[in-house]
Amino acid sequence: MSFVNIGFGNIVNSNKIVSMITSDSAPAKRIVAGAKESGKIIDATQGRRTRCVIICDDNVVLSALMPDTIASRINGNPSKEDV
């Protein structure tokens, strides 16, 4: 298993990630609303603005980090936030 930090000490199994999208679009909002209704949402924003919707095999995770920041962490390239 490989894990990635999605902000504020929260970690996700990177092998389970299907997609990461920004939360601004209407389809992303529909995905989040559907996950809330079915009880398959995990809010890891710590009360901050949601910037990334992480779609996993069996649930949806909300993160306050941008998708490109999380992608660089998965790929092993440190971003300026990591330093």
C-alpha atoms as an extended CHARMM CRD file, in Angstrom:
* protein
*
        83  EXT
         1         1  MET       CA              0.0000000000        0.0000000000        0.0000000000  PROA      1               0.0000000000
         2         2  SER       CA              1.0580000000        3.5380000000       -0.7200000000  PROA      2               0.0000000000
         3         3  PHE       CA             -0.3550000000        6.5110000000        1.1840000000  PROA      3               0.0000000000
         4         4  VAL       CA             -0.4770000000       10.2170000000        0.3530000000  PROA      4               0.0000000000
         5         5  ASN       CA             -1.0030000000       13.1680000000        2.6840000000  PROA      5               0.0000000000
         6         6  ILE       CA             -4.0640000000       15.1470000000        1.5780000000  PROA      6               0.0000000000
         7         7  GLY       CA             -3.5710000000       17.9190000000        4.1080000000  PROA      7               0.0000000000
         8         8  PHE       CA             -3.7810000000       18.5310000000        7.8540000000  PROA      8               0.0000000000
         9         9  GLY       CA             -2.4190000000       15.0880000000        8.7320000000  PROA      9               0.0000000000
        10        10  ASN       CA             -5.0640000000       13.2180000000        6.7280000000  PROA      10              0.0000000000
        11        11  ILE       CA             -3.8380000000       10.3100000000        4.6190000000  PROA      11              0.0000000000
        12        12  VAL       CA             -5.4400000000        8.3750000000        1.7480000000  PROA      12              0.0000000000
        13        13  ASN       CA             -4.4070000000        5.1100000000        0.1200000000  PROA      13              0.0000000000
        14        14  SER       CA             -3.1520000000        6.3230000000       -3.2600000000  PROA      14              0.0000000000
        15        15  ASN       CA             -3.8250000000        2.9150000000       -4.8380000000  PROA      15              0.0000000000
        16        16  LYS       CA             -7.5830000000        3.4390000000       -4.2850000000  PROA      16              0.0000000000
        17        17  ILE       CA             -7.7350000000        6.8630000000       -5.9830000000  PROA      17              0.0000000000
        18        18  VAL       CA             -9.6350000000        6.8110000000       -9.2640000000  PROA      18              0.0000000000
        19        19  SER       CA             -9.6990000000       10.5440000000       -9.9810000000  PROA      19              0.0000000000
        20        20  MET       CA             -9.0540000000       13.9600000000       -8.4510000000  PROA      20              0.0000000000
        21        21  ILE       CA            -11.0610000000       16.9540000000       -9.6470000000  PROA      21              0.0000000000
        22        22  THR       CA            -11.5220000000       20.5660000000       -8.5630000000  PROA      22              0.0000000000
        23        23  SER       CA            -14.6670000000       21.2680000000       -6.6110000000  PROA      23              0.0000000000
        24        24  ASP       CA            -15.7990000000       24.2350000000       -8.7060000000  PROA      24              0.0000000000
        25        25  SER       CA            -17.6700000000       22.4530000000      -11.4980000000  PROA      25              0.0000000000
        26        26  ALA       CA            -21.3310000000       21.4580000000      -11.4500000000  PROA      26              0.0000000000
        27        27  PRO       CA            -20.5450000000       17.7360000000      -12.0270000000  PROA      27              0.0000000000
        28        28  ALA       CA            -18.2050000000       17.7660000000       -9.0010000000  PROA      28              0.0000000000
        29        29  LYS       CA            -20.9510000000       19.3130000000       -6.8940000000  PROA      29              0.0000000000
        30        30  ARG       CA            -23.3750000000       16.6000000000       -8.0530000000  PROA      30              0.0000000000
        31        31  ILE       CA            -20.8460000000       13.8940000000       -7.1360000000  PROA      31              0.0000000000
        32        32  VAL       CA            -20.4130000000       15.4040000000       -3.6670000000  PROA      32              0.0000000000
        33        33  ALA       CA            -24.1710000000       15.7400000000       -3.1470000000  PROA      33              0.0000000000
        34        34  GLY       CA            -24.7350000000       12.1250000000       -4.2060000000  PROA      34              0.0000000000
        35        35  ALA       CA            -22.0030000000       10.8820000000       -1.8970000000  PROA      35              0.0000000000
        36        36  LYS       CA            -23.4940000000       12.8320000000        1.0140000000  PROA      36              0.0000000000
        37        37  GLU       CA            -26.9130000000       11.2740000000        0.3910000000  PROA      37              0.0000000000
        38        38  SER       CA            -25.4820000000        7.7580000000        0.3080000000  PROA      38              0.0000000000
        39        39  GLY       CA            -23.1870000000        8.3400000000        3.3070000000  PROA      39              0.0000000000
        40        40  LYS       CA            -20.0010000000        7.6890000000        1.3280000000  PROA      40              0.0000000000
        41        41  ILE       CA            -18.2800000000       11.0210000000        1.8290000000  PROA      41              0.0000000000
        42        42  ILE       CA            -15.2420000000       11.8050000000        3.9770000000  PROA      42              0.0000000000
        43        43  ASP       CA            -14.6250000000       15.4730000000        4.7370000000  PROA      43              0.0000000000
        44        44  ALA       CA            -10.9010000000       16.0280000000        5.3650000000  PROA      44              0.0000000000
        45        45  THR       CA            -10.9620000000       19.8120000000        4.9120000000  PROA      45              0.0000000000
        46        46  GLN       CA            -10.8000000000       20.6570000000        8.6420000000  PROA      46              0.0000000000
        47        47  GLY       CA            -13.4320000000       23.3550000000        8.0830000000  PROA      47              0.0000000000
        48        48  ARG       CA            -11.6030000000       25.0220000000        5.2140000000  PROA      48              0.0000000000
        49        49  ARG       CA            -12.7340000000       25.5400000000        1.6300000000  PROA      49              0.0000000000
        50        50  THR       CA            -12.9660000000       22.3450000000       -0.4360000000  PROA      50              0.0000000000
        51        51  ARG       CA            -10.5510000000       22.5720000000       -3.3710000000  PROA      51              0.0000000000
        52        52  CYS       CA            -10.2650000000       18.9330000000       -4.3960000000  PROA      52              0.0000000000
        53        53  VAL       CA            -12.7600000000       16.1000000000       -4.6990000000  PROA      53              0.0000000000
        54        54  ILE       CA            -10.9330000000       12.7700000000       -4.5470000000  PROA      54              0.0000000000
        55        55  ILE       CA            -12.9690000000        9.9440000000       -6.0360000000  PROA      55              0.0000000000
        56        56  CYS       CA            -11.9040000000        6.5900000000       -4.6320000000  PROA      56              0.0000000000
        57        57  ASP       CA            -13.0620000000        3.0260000000       -5.2810000000  PROA      57              0.0000000000
        58        58  ASP       CA            -15.7250000000        3.0510000000       -2.5780000000  PROA      58              0.0000000000
        59        59  ASN       CA            -16.0900000000        6.6600000000       -1.3310000000  PROA      59              0.0000000000
        60        60  VAL       CA            -15.4750000000       10.3500000000       -2.0210000000  PROA      60              0.0000000000
        61        61  VAL       CA            -12.9210000000       12.3750000000       -0.0440000000  PROA      61              0.0000000000
        62        62  LEU       CA            -12.8880000000       16.1750000000        0.1910000000  PROA      62              0.0000000000
        63        63  SER       CA             -9.5630000000       17.9710000000        0.6160000000  PROA      63              0.0000000000
        64        64  ALA       CA             -8.5370000000       21.6020000000        1.1000000000  PROA      64              0.0000000000
        65        65  LEU       CA             -5.4580000000       21.1070000000       -1.1120000000  PROA      65              0.0000000000
        66        66  MET       CA             -5.3920000000       21.6000000000       -4.8770000000  PROA      66              0.0000000000
        67        67  PRO       CA             -5.4160000000       18.4420000000       -7.0380000000  PROA      67              0.0000000000
        68        68  ASP       CA             -2.0130000000       19.2740000000       -8.5450000000  PROA      68              0.0000000000
        69        69  THR       CA             -0.4670000000       19.4970000000       -5.0660000000  PROA      69              0.0000000000
        70        70  ILE       CA             -1.7750000000       16.0500000000       -4.1580000000  PROA      70              0.0000000000
        71        71  ALA       CA             -0.7060000000       14.6490000000       -7.5400000000  PROA      71              0.0000000000
        72        72  SER       CA              2.8380000000       15.9300000000       -7.0270000000  PROA      72              0.0000000000
        73        73  ARG       CA              2.9070000000       14.2540000000       -3.6120000000  PROA      73              0.0000000000
        74        74  ILE       CA              1.7930000000       10.9670000000       -5.1820000000  PROA      74              0.0000000000
        75        75  ASN       CA              4.4770000000       11.2570000000       -7.8420000000  PROA      75              0.0000000000
        76        76  GLY       CA              7.1410000000       12.0630000000       -5.2430000000  PROA      76              0.0000000000
        77        77  ASN       CA              7.7960000000       15.6210000000       -6.4110000000  PROA      77              0.0000000000
        78        78  PRO       CA              7.7430000000       17.9640000000       -3.4110000000  PROA      78              0.0000000000
        79        79  SER       CA              5.8040000000       21.1710000000       -3.9010000000  PROA      79              0.0000000000
        80        80  LYS       CA              6.5710000000       24.4840000000       -2.2390000000  PROA      80              0.0000000000
        81        81  GLU       CA              3.8600000000       23.6890000000        0.3610000000  PROA      81              0.0000000000
        82        82  ASP       CA              5.7570000000       20.5560000000        1.3990000000  PROA      82              0.0000000000
        83        83  VAL       CA              9.0270000000       22.3450000000        2.1220000000  PROA      83              0.0000000000
